[in-house]
Amino acid sequence: MASTETDRYLWVEAHRIALDPEGYLIDLDAWTPAVARAMAAEEGRELTDEHWEIIAVLRDFYARYEASPAMRALVKAVGQSLGSEKGRSLHLMRLFPESPAKVAARLAGLPKPTNCL
């Protein structure tokens, strides 16, 4: 993807990581847990074990379906992987209050879900 004036960069372990204007990775292969931590820190967020569980579910979902899940599919995937208590919108909203599907996908190094505004 060609670089534009609106691209921005994140420095992680002496590597320049290109982000699109909304903060999603331009090169999905650049994702590492360190990149996720740096992206979270930039947002003033600290990733807990619960965040990492959701990130793992998202990365597995993307590996299977080559798409980032919108909210309904994310809730279902989390419920199937982590149980009904964690597979609830309220749980995901507590972890990612702004927009669980979008924020979690960004931190997981995945594209923006297509059905999210």
VMD Tcl script that draws the C-alpha trace (Angstrom):
set ca {
  {0.00 0.00 0.00}
  {1.36 3.41 -0.94}
  {2.22 5.81 1.81}
  {0.16 8.96 2.13}
  {0.46 12.16 4.10}
  {-2.11 10.88 6.56}
  {-0.21 7.70 7.47}
  {1.38 7.74 10.87}
  {4.00 5.65 12.52}
  {4.63 3.92 15.80}
  {8.14 3.06 16.92}
  {8.36 -0.37 18.54}
  {11.68 -1.98 19.45}
  {13.55 0.22 16.93}
  {11.10 -0.66 14.13}
  {8.88 1.89 12.42}
  {5.36 0.47 12.21}
  {3.08 2.16 9.66}
  {-0.50 2.87 10.68}
  {-3.39 4.10 8.59}
  {-5.22 7.31 9.59}
  {-7.49 5.35 11.98}
  {-4.56 3.61 13.70}
  {-4.84 0.19 12.02}
  {-1.71 -1.57 10.82}
  {-0.93 -1.10 7.15}
  {1.14 -4.30 7.10}
  {-0.72 -6.94 9.13}
  {2.47 -9.02 9.32}
  {4.09 -6.26 11.40}
  {1.92 -7.19 14.40}
  {3.57 -8.54 17.54}
  {2.47 -8.44 21.17}
  {4.92 -5.53 21.60}
  {3.13 -3.64 18.82}
  {-0.22 -4.27 20.54}
  {1.18 -2.98 23.85}
  {2.57 0.14 22.12}
  {-0.74 0.81 20.36}
  {-2.59 0.40 23.66}
  {-0.15 2.66 25.50}
  {-0.63 5.33 22.84}
  {-4.35 5.22 23.71}
  {-3.68 5.30 27.45}
  {-4.75 1.67 27.83}
  {-2.95 -1.15 29.62}
  {-3.64 -4.62 28.28}
  {-4.66 -7.12 30.95}
  {-4.96 -10.90 30.65}
  {-8.63 -10.39 29.76}
  {-7.69 -8.10 26.86}
  {-5.17 -10.66 25.62}
  {-7.85 -13.38 25.68}
  {-10.02 -11.30 23.36}
  {-7.06 -10.47 21.13}
  {-6.28 -14.19 20.81}
  {-9.90 -14.97 19.88}
  {-9.84 -12.21 17.26}
  {-6.58 -13.39 15.73}
  {-7.92 -16.95 15.58}
  {-11.16 -15.72 13.97}
  {-9.16 -13.79 11.37}
  {-6.95 -16.81 10.63}
  {-10.07 -18.91 9.98}
  {-12.27 -16.46 8.09}
  {-9.86 -13.79 6.77}
  {-12.11 -11.09 8.19}
  {-12.38 -9.11 11.39}
  {-15.68 -9.83 13.13}
  {-18.25 -7.12 13.70}
  {-19.74 -6.93 17.21}
  {-22.33 -9.71 16.92}
  {-19.83 -12.18 15.45}
  {-17.22 -11.13 18.02}
  {-19.61 -11.80 20.92}
  {-20.40 -15.23 19.48}
  {-16.73 -16.11 18.86}
  {-15.73 -15.04 22.38}
  {-18.60 -17.02 23.88}
  {-17.60 -20.15 21.98}
  {-13.93 -19.79 22.93}
  {-14.07 -18.39 26.46}
  {-17.54 -19.25 27.74}
  {-20.85 -17.49 28.03}
  {-19.79 -15.11 30.83}
  {-17.05 -13.57 28.69}
  {-19.06 -13.85 25.49}
  {-21.34 -10.99 26.43}
  {-21.51 -7.49 25.03}
  {-21.22 -6.04 28.55}
  {-17.91 -7.83 29.16}
  {-16.48 -6.58 25.86}
  {-17.74 -3.04 26.49}
  {-15.99 -3.05 29.87}
  {-12.69 -4.01 28.21}
  {-13.01 -1.84 25.11}
  {-15.58 0.85 25.99}
  {-15.25 2.92 22.83}
  {-16.20 0.19 20.34}
  {-15.19 -3.38 21.19}
  {-15.04 -4.79 17.66}
  {-13.07 -1.86 16.23}
  {-10.68 -1.26 19.12}
  {-9.96 -4.94 19.75}
  {-9.37 -5.57 16.03}
  {-6.95 -2.65 15.87}
  {-5.01 -3.89 18.91}
  {-5.01 -7.42 17.47}
  {-3.35 -6.07 14.34}
  {-6.34 -6.80 12.13}
  {-8.25 -4.68 9.61}
  {-11.24 -2.63 10.70}
  {-14.38 -4.79 10.73}
  {-16.36 -4.05 7.58}
  {-19.71 -3.57 9.31}
  {-18.45 -1.11 11.92}
  {-18.85 2.64 11.53}
}
mol new
graphics top color blue
foreach p $ca { graphics top sphere $p radius 0.5 }
foreach p [lrange $ca 0 end-1] q [lrange $ca 1 end] { graphics top cylinder $p $q radius 0.2 }
display resetview
